[in-house]
């Protein structure tokens, strides 16, 4: 019984890394899943984003992002636009993980 619980715990732990919010920044909007604009004030953001140093710390859709080196490893491919009018999602980068999260839940499906 203890062995089954241990195996189940290990499998669940492994799936948390598979579903992590890993993003890749593409160089052309045509290849992006989501077009993103970085706002200069968190009051105008749909999502507050915290960049983590390792993919193990990335969230599932909670604003903690890990930028991968290759698009094949990304859950979402994003393109940073220069004009807010062309963006699907407005983000603001925060300095602490505790501040990351959605402010506009209606756009949450963009990052699933």
Backbone bond lengths (Angstrom), bond angles and torsions (degrees), N, CA, C in turn:
res aa  C-N    CA-C-N  psi(-1)  N-CA   C-N-CA  omega(-1)  CA-C   N-CA-C  phi
1 X - - - 1.459 - - 1.535 110.93 -
2 X 1.337 116.75 -44.32 1.463 120.25 179.54 1.524 110.82 -64.19
3 X 1.316 116.36 -35.05 1.455 120.60 179.07 1.521 110.78 -65.20
4 X 1.321 117.17 -42.04 1.464 121.09 178.96 1.523 111.15 -63.46
5 X 1.306 116.57 -41.18 1.468 120.88 179.08 1.525 109.97 -65.22
6 X 1.327 116.28 -41.66 1.460 120.32 179.15 1.530 110.81 -63.78
7 X 1.320 117.28 -43.65 1.466 121.12 178.79 1.526 110.54 -63.68
8 X 1.327 116.67 -44.18 1.461 120.54 178.15 1.524 110.96 -60.74
9 X 1.305 117.32 -42.95 1.469 121.31 178.96 1.523 110.71 -62.62
10 X 1.324 117.42 -40.45 1.468 120.66 179.63 1.529 110.94 -66.67
11 X 1.317 117.45 -39.72 1.466 120.98 178.98 1.524 110.22 -65.44
12 X 1.317 117.43 -45.59 1.468 120.76 178.97 1.524 111.08 -62.94
13 X 1.320 116.68 -38.94 1.459 121.60 178.28 1.528 110.25 -63.15
14 X 1.320 117.08 -41.69 1.461 121.39 179.91 1.522 111.07 -64.55
15 X 1.335 118.51 -38.96 1.463 121.38 -179.49 1.522 112.32 -66.93
16 X 1.324 118.79 -24.20 1.462 119.43 177.76 1.514 110.69 -65.67
17 X 1.348 117.64 -29.80 1.456 120.63 178.47 1.527 111.30 -80.94
18 X 1.306 117.89 -32.84 1.456 121.36 179.58 1.521 110.77 -65.02
19 X 1.309 117.56 -37.79 1.455 122.32 -176.81 1.520 113.51 -93.29
20 X 1.297 118.17 14.25 1.460 121.48 -176.91 1.524 110.89 -64.10
21 X 1.320 116.41 155.02 1.457 122.45 -179.53 1.524 108.26 -83.15
22 X 1.313 114.99 81.06 1.457 121.69 178.51 1.514 107.96 -100.24
23 X 1.322 115.99 129.14 1.454 120.84 -176.87 1.531 110.25 -122.53
24 X 1.309 114.77 154.95 1.455 122.12 176.03 1.524 107.31 -131.34
25 X 1.306 115.94 132.36 1.459 121.41 179.98 1.528 108.94 -90.83
26 X 1.335 116.27 112.24 1.462 121.40 179.76 1.527 110.03 -87.13
27 X 1.333 115.60 161.05 1.462 120.34 -176.27 1.527 113.65 -94.44
28 X 1.347 116.57 -2.19 1.458 120.34 -178.35 1.524 108.59 -140.03
29 X 1.310 116.65 133.20 1.464 121.52 -178.05 1.525 112.64 -59.76
30 X 1.312 117.07 -28.27 1.467 120.70 -178.71 1.527 112.33 -64.72
31 X 1.330 117.51 -23.83 1.467 121.68 -178.74 1.524 113.19 -95.73
32 X 1.298 117.18 1.06 1.465 121.36 -174.92 1.518 112.59 -89.83
33 X 1.324 114.81 145.55 1.463 121.04 169.94 1.523 109.63 -80.62
34 X 1.342 115.10 -35.56 1.462 121.51 -176.69 1.521 109.23 -139.58
35 X 1.341 115.55 133.69 1.463 120.60 174.14 1.531 107.87 -95.16
36 X 1.329 115.77 128.20 1.458 122.44 -170.56 1.526 110.34 -119.94
37 X 1.322 114.42 138.95 1.462 120.92 173.60 1.521 108.14 -120.73
38 X 1.326 116.43 133.47 1.461 121.56 178.86 1.521 108.24 -93.38
39 X 1.330 115.74 114.12 1.467 120.76 179.87 1.525 109.87 -84.54
40 X 1.322 116.55 159.69 1.461 120.50 -177.99 1.527 113.69 -94.41
41 X 1.333 116.04 -0.11 1.455 120.40 178.81 1.530 108.17 -142.44
42 X 1.324 116.66 130.24 1.466 119.42 -175.90 1.530 113.07 -64.00
43 X 1.314 117.55 -17.33 1.462 120.96 178.29 1.531 111.48 -65.07
44 X 1.330 117.23 -24.23 1.465 121.59 -177.80 1.528 113.23 -98.91
45 X 1.318 117.40 4.38 1.467 121.64 -175.58 1.524 111.94 -88.54
46 X 1.334 114.39 147.04 1.457 121.14 170.21 1.530 109.79 -85.76
47 X 1.324 114.54 -31.02 1.461 121.42 -176.64 1.515 109.86 -140.53
48 X 1.319 115.93 131.48 1.460 121.89 173.35 1.518 106.81 -94.44
49 X 1.337 116.44 122.73 1.468 122.07 -172.20 1.523 110.56 -112.75
50 X 1.336 113.65 135.84 1.462 121.04 172.10 1.520 107.76 -117.63
51 X 1.322 116.61 124.75 1.467 120.93 178.83 1.522 109.15 -84.84
52 X 1.333 116.33 123.89 1.462 121.24 178.74 1.522 109.46 -97.15
53 X 1.344 115.75 157.65 1.454 122.16 -175.70 1.528 113.85 -84.99
54 X 1.317 116.87 -18.44 1.456 120.76 -176.96 1.520 109.22 -140.57
55 X 1.329 116.59 143.69 1.466 120.17 -176.90 1.519 113.24 -61.61
56 X 1.313 117.40 -23.37 1.466 120.38 178.83 1.525 111.52 -65.19
57 X 1.326 117.69 -21.85 1.460 121.45 -178.26 1.522 113.44 -96.62
58 X 1.315 116.96 -0.70 1.466 120.54 -179.13 1.518 110.33 -72.87
59 X 1.304 115.54 148.61 1.463 120.81 -179.64 1.514 112.23 -90.62
60 X 1.320 115.59 -179.02 1.470 121.24 -177.66 1.521 112.22 -92.42
61 X 1.237 120.24 -28.87 1.467 126.35 172.90 1.522 106.16 176.80
62 X 1.302 113.98 47.31 1.466 120.27 -174.77 1.521 113.47 -118.16
63 X 1.334 116.53 9.51 1.458 119.54 178.29 1.514 114.49 95.37
64 X 1.318 118.66 -1.44 1.462 120.10 174.54 1.524 107.35 -97.14
65 X 1.314 115.97 113.27 1.451 123.17 -173.97 1.515 111.82 -112.32
66 X 1.322 113.93 145.33 1.460 121.13 170.71 1.523 106.63 -121.91
67 X 1.321 116.87 124.22 1.454 121.65 179.77 1.525 108.99 -87.51
68 X 1.327 115.92 115.08 1.463 121.57 -179.15 1.521 110.05 -85.19
69 X 1.335 115.77 162.01 1.460 121.77 -177.02 1.529 113.66 -85.66
70 X 1.322 116.54 -15.59 1.463 119.68 -178.65 1.524 109.65 -139.01
71 X 1.314 115.98 140.51 1.470 120.18 -175.88 1.523 113.35 -62.60
72 X 1.317 117.89 -24.04 1.466 120.80 179.85 1.525 112.16 -65.55
73 X 1.321 117.09 -23.43 1.460 121.38 -178.68 1.526 112.86 -93.43
74 X 1.308 116.77 -3.22 1.463 120.91 -174.81 1.520 112.24 -88.27
75 X 1.313 114.76 145.42 1.460 120.38 171.03 1.537 109.22 -81.53
76 X 1.330 115.71 -35.73 1.471 121.16 178.37 1.525 109.84 -134.73
77 X 1.321 115.04 139.73 1.453 121.69 173.74 1.528 106.70 -102.51
78 X 1.321 115.97 126.36 1.462 120.20 -177.08 1.521 110.27 -119.12
79 X 1.310 114.67 154.88 1.456 121.73 174.68 1.518 107.42 -128.55
80 X 1.327 116.09 128.80 1.457 121.12 179.11 1.524 108.93 -86.53
81 X 1.334 116.32 116.90 1.462 121.69 179.40 1.525 110.08 -92.71
82 X 1.328 115.44 156.67 1.467 121.35 -179.52 1.522 113.12 -91.35
83 X 1.324 116.04 -11.51 1.452 120.54 -176.88 1.524 109.13 -127.73
84 X 1.309 115.59 127.12 1.470 121.66 -178.45 1.528 112.50 -57.19
85 X 1.307 117.84 -29.69 1.460 121.95 -177.86 1.526 112.72 -65.01
86 X 1.330 116.93 -23.45 1.462 121.07 -178.67 1.525 113.30 -95.56
87 X 1.303 117.26 0.89 1.462 121.19 -174.80 1.525 112.88 -87.48
88 X 1.319 114.51 144.46 1.460 120.79 170.24 1.524 109.76 -86.52
89 X 1.334 114.96 -29.10 1.460 121.25 -172.08 1.523 109.88 -142.63
90 X 1.326 116.63 130.57 1.466 122.25 175.59 1.522 108.36 -100.69
91 X 1.340 115.77 126.40 1.459 119.40 -179.48 1.524 110.79 -123.05
92 X 1.322 113.77 161.26 1.460 121.68 174.52 1.518 106.41 -137.31
93 X 1.336 117.33 129.22 1.455 121.03 179.46 1.528 110.21 -83.13
94 X 1.334 116.34 125.55 1.460 122.31 -179.69 1.518 109.85 -102.70
95 X 1.334 115.77 162.24 1.459 121.94 -175.89 1.520 114.22 -90.83
96 X 1.315 117.45 -9.72 1.462 120.47 -177.76 1.519 110.30 -140.34
97 X 1.309 116.01 140.57 1.465 122.37 -177.54 1.529 112.38 -58.11
98 X 1.312 117.10 -32.59 1.467 121.11 -178.03 1.528 112.69 -64.01
99 X 1.327 116.93 -22.03 1.462 120.67 -178.60 1.531 113.05 -90.89
100 X 1.323 117.67 -7.79 1.462 121.74 -178.56 1.521 110.42 -71.55
101 X 1.325 115.84 147.78 1.461 120.04 176.35 1.513 112.64 151.40
102 X 1.314 113.87 171.96 1.459 121.35 -177.84 1.519 111.58 -81.94
103 X 1.324 115.31 135.84 1.454 121.69 172.23 1.521 110.24 -106.52
104 X 1.335 115.69 -23.72 1.461 121.56 179.89 1.532 107.39 -124.47
105 X 1.318 116.40 91.75 1.461 121.14 -176.08 1.530 113.52 -64.48
106 X 1.301 118.40 -18.72 1.471 120.39 -179.99 1.534 111.59 -68.32
107 X 1.324 117.36 -17.58 1.463 120.86 179.27 1.526 112.64 -101.15
108 X 1.290 117.06 3.37 1.466 121.82 -176.48 1.529 112.52 -59.55
109 X 1.312 117.53 -32.85 1.465 120.75 -178.06 1.528 112.10 -65.24
110 X 1.327 118.48 -19.80 1.457 120.86 179.71 1.530 112.64 -61.85
111 X 1.323 116.38 -29.04 1.465 119.79 -175.66 1.515 113.22 -103.74
112 X 1.329 118.42 8.02 1.467 120.27 176.11 1.509 110.01 -82.16
